[in-house]
Structure formats: C-alpha cells, structure tokens
Amino acid sequence: MRLKRVKLKDEKTVGYVLLAGGVIMIFLSIFEMIFVFTGGSPPPKLFNFSDISLNSMLLISGQELDKAAGMAAWYVLMAFVMWGGGRIASLGVNLLREIRVEIKGASKTVEEETAKTEPKKES
C-alpha cells in the first residue's frame, strides 16, 4: 500500500486552519481573563478555604481567599491555553512558509573530502 504525498494546496489549507485555531485560542483566553478579572464573570470555584483569624479578629475571610485562589488558578489555566494557541499557530505558520533549498557550488563526494583531511602516509 503506497501513501499519497500531500499536495501543497492541502498543506496550505491545514496551515491556515491551524493558524486561525491558534489565534482564536489566544484571543478567547485573553477575553476570558479580562471578564474574570474585571468581575464580569466569577472565577471557577476550585477551593474551599476557611476564615483566618487571630485572637478572635478576622484577618482574611474564606470567601476572599477562595476568590483569590480561583483567580490565580484561572490565570494559570488561561496562560496555558494561550501558550498552546501560540504553539498551534506556529505550526500553521510553518506549514504556510515556503521552504527553498539552494546548493551553491559543486558538491564533493565523501571520498574527496576525506582525502583532503587525512594525513598522507609516507612509505
């Protein structure tokens, strides 16, 4: 069974799809971070901390700790999604880029190269 070689047109299409998908992932993660940090939507509830008090004086409420930890976790998750989107977009750009290889000068055989580098033996 022989595999068909992928046509250049198909590589360009896949490249554009990957580039668009990566850029969409980056922008969606940015907008999600903006909504969470400006209070437009609440961060995911991942933690359940209790109040911190000292000598019956409340220092930090558990709800505020939950919110801060949730925002930090959301930031890390969205940063990871942004990084992944960047990597996907980079793959798309690499597929779109045309690669040209030019060889300058005459190519030499391996025997010619080794003959130049090996010391001559005297008899």
N, C-alpha and C positions, 0 to 999 in steps of 0.2 A: 504494500500500500504506500503510495507516494503522497507526501504532503504538498499541497499547492503553496507557492510562495505568495505572501500577502502583497497585494497591489499597493502602489504608492498612494493611490486615492483613498484606499481603506485606512492606511496609516494616518493620513491627514485627518480623516473623519474621526478616528479614535483619539487623535491628538486634540482636536477641538473639543470633543466631548469631555475628555479628562481635564483640559484647561478650564472649561466652563464649570464643571463639577467642583473643581478645587476652589475656584473663585467664589462660587456660591457658598461653599462650606465656610470660607473665611468670612464673608460678609454676614452670613447668618449667625455665626458665633459672636461677631462684633455687636450686632444688633441685640442678641440675647443678653450679652454682658451689659450693654447700655440700659436695657429695660430693667434688669435686676438691680443694678447699682443706682439707678435713679428712682427706684420704688415703683416702677410701672407694673412689675410682677414680682411675687415673692420668690426668694431663693428656695430650692428644694429642701425639705425638712429631712436632714440626714442624722442629726444629733439630738440628744435629749439631755441637756445639762441641768443641774440643779443650781439654786442660788448660791452665791459666795458671800458669806457674811463674816464679820469679825466683831466679837463682843456684842452680839445681837444688833450690829449695824450692817445694813445691806450694802455691800460694795458693788457687786455686779449681779444683775438678775439673770436667771437661767435663760429667759427668752432672748435677751440681748446676746448672750453667749451662743445660743443656737443660731441666731440670725447671722452673727459674725462668722461662725464656723461654716455655716451653709454658703455664705457669700464667698469665703475662701475656697471651699471645695468647688463651687460653681466656676470660679475664676480658673482654677487648675484644669477643670474639665474642658472649659471653652478654649483655654490656651492649647490644650492637646488637640482639640478639633481644628483650631487654626493651623497648628503645625502640620497636621495630617492633610488639610486642604492645600497647604503650600507644597507639600511633597507630591500630591496628586497633580496639581497644576504644573509643577516642574516636570513631571513625567510627560504631560501633554505637550509642553513646550519642546522637550527633547524629541518627541515624535514629529513635531511640525518643522523642526530645523532640518535643513538640507545639509547632508554631510558629503563633503567632497574631499577626495584624497588625491593629491598630486605627488608624483615621484619626480624629483629633479635629478638630472644626471643619469649616467648609465649605472645599472645595478651590477654589482660584482657577485661572483659566486663565493661560496664559503671557502673553497679551496684557495682562491686568490687572496682572500682576507687573511687566512691563517698562514699563508706563505709569507706575507709581509711581516707578521708579528712574531713568528717563530725564529729563534736564532739559527744561523747557518751552522751546520756541523762540518768540522774540518776532519779530513781523513789522514 
